[in-house]
Amino acid sequence: MTAPTSTSRGSNRETPGSALNGWPVLFVLLALVAVEVFLFHGLDSDPHPAGGPVVVELALLIAIIGGGAGLFVLQPNEAAVLTLFGAYCGSVRANGFFWTSPFKAKISLRMRNFNGDKLKVNDKRGNPIEIAAVIVWRVQDTAQALFDVENYAAYVKLQSESALRHVAGSYVYDEGERNEVTLRGGGGEVTAALVAELQESLAKAGVRVEEARLTHLAYAPEIAQAMLRRQQAEAVIAARQKIVAGAVSMVEMALHELTEKGVVTFDDERKASMVSNLLVVLCGESNAQPVINAGTLYG
C-alpha cells in the first residue's frame, strides 16, 4: 500500500493505491492452514502439550484469519478504497484477485439512474407546475464519495431535487417573451442548465453527471383547466388570424384579376359588396348558401 495521504480543507482526492496479487497469498494461507491442522492434531494427541506449540498455533490462526480478510475480488467498474488506521491509502481500480490490508471498502463505478418523483414547484412567472427528471450519474472520485459526504447516494437524491427546483424556477413553462427559452420548448438548453447545476453541486461528492432529462412536465392540477382554456383560446385566435390574412389575400387577388382582364368593372360600392361576400364565404365556419340577385345594387 502507498503511504497515507494527507487532506486539506476537509476535501479528499483519489490517489492510486497498491495491492498484491491474491493468488500467491492464497497459496501461502492454504499452506498455513495445513500447518495449523497438523499442529492441532499433534496437540490433540499430546495429553500434556507445551506452551510453545500452543502459542504458535494461535499465531498461525490469527495470521490465517487476518490474511484471509485481506483477499478481495474487483469486477469491471468496481474500486476498492484502502485505509490504514483511519488514514486514506489510495484506491485500487484494476480488475482481478488481490490482497491488501483488511481495512478497505468496495465501491461501484457503474452508471446509475435516479428517477426523481414529481415535484410541485413554481415557474419563473409563479405558476404552479409539476416536474420530474431522471439523472444518470456515476462515482468519479472514490475518496470524495466515501469521505467527503455521509452517504453519497442520498446526497445525489437531495441535490438533484434541489437543482431541479432551481432550474424550474428560472424558466417559464411556455409562451415566454420573444426568443425566451421555456421549459416546454427549451429542451436541450433546459437539460444543459440542469446538468450544469447538478454537476456543480455533486462534484463535492466525487460524482459525475452523465445525463439528465425531464420525464414529466405539466401544470399543477389546480390551474391545469384554466391554462388549457387559455391555450385553446390562443390557438383559435392564431387560426383566425391566418384565415383572415389568407382571405384578404385571396380577395385582393380576385379583384385584381377581374379588373385586369376586364371581366367586370367595379365601382366602390360593388367592390365593397364583393369584398363583403368573399370574406363571408372564406372566413365563415359553415358552408355559404348562394343567393341569386336578379335585380341591381342600385334599386
Buried (B, 14 or more C-beta within 10 A) or exposed (E): BEEBBEBEEEEBBBBEBEBEEBEEBBEBBEEBBEEBEEBBEEBEEEEEBEEEBEEBBEEBBEBBEEBBEBBBEBEEEBBBBBBBEEEBBBBBBEEEBBBBBBBBEBBEBEEBEBEBEEBEBBBBEEBBBBBBBBBBBBBBBBBBBBBBBEEBBEBBBEBBBEBBBBBBBBBBBBBBEEEEBBBBBBEEEBBEBBBEBBBEBBBBBBBBBBEBBBEBBBBBEEEBEEBEEEEEEEEEEEEEEEBEEEBBEBBEEEBEEBEEEEEEEBEEEEEEEBBEBBBEBBEEEEEEEEEEEEEEEEE
